[in-house]
Amino acid sequence: MRLLPWTGTDGKPCYLSTDDSDSLLSHLADDIEAAQLASAEQVLAGARAVLNDPKSGERAVRFALTRAVESLGDVLRVAVSRGEGDAR
């Protein structure tokens, strides 16, 4: 069972049950995971810039932290999906 990079309408995890890594849904999940990882790289760079700027205000820091938390959740989900993390 592959953990997919999205949740159902109820917020619960979605899984794909197939041995066909060439299926349309597998490719879609791969593409979304790649986009999530690329986004996380951009968020990390932005958060570093905010933290390195002594003039950054509370609003900028909160925004950077919020986005970083979202991205960390996505990256952990990709790791679990790829068998490199724990589903806790």
N, C-alpha and C positions, 0 to 999 in steps of 0.2 A: 504494500500500500504506500503510495506516494502522497505526502502532505503537499497540498497545492498552495500557491502563494496568495490565496484569497480565502475569505470566510463566506459562509452561507448568509442568507438574509437574517438569520437568528444570531449571527456572530460566532457560530460554532465552526470548527475546522472542517475543511473539505478534503477528501482523499480521492485519489485516482487508483482504481484497481485494474491494472493491465500490465502485461509483460512487453507490450509494444511501445518501445521508447520512440518510435517513429510516428505515433498517432498524432492527430491534429491537436488534441488536448494536451499531450505531452509537449509538443512544440510551443503551444501557447503559454504553458507554464514556464518553459525554459526562457521564452522571450520576456515574460513578466519578471522572472527572477533576475535576469540580466539587467533589466531597466531599474529594478529595485537596488541592485548592487551599484550601478552607475550613479543613481541618485544619492545613495549613501556616501559615495566618494565626494560628491559636490557638497552635501550637507556638512561633512567632516571639514572640508576646506573652509566653508563659510563660518562654521562654529569656531574653528581655530582663529580665523581673522577677527571675529568679534571678541574672543577672549584675549587676543594679543593687542587689541586697541583699548588703551586705558580710558578713552573717551566714550566707550560703549555704555549706553544707558541700560537701565533695568529692562526696558521693553525689548531691546535688541538681544540681551542675554537670555531673557525668557523665551523669545522666539527661537533663538538658536538651540536652546536646550529642548524645547518642545519638538523641533524638527529632528534633533539628534536622537531623542527617545523613540520617535516614530521610526526612524531609519534603523536604529538598533533592533527594534522589534522585527522589522522586515528581514534584516540580515540573520538574526537568530532563527527565524522561520525557514530561511533558505538553508541554513546549516542543518537544521533538523531534517528538512526534506531530503538533503543529500546524505543523510546518515552520519553527519559530523557533529551532532548536537543532541541535547537531551530535551524531550518534549515537555518538561516541567514548566 
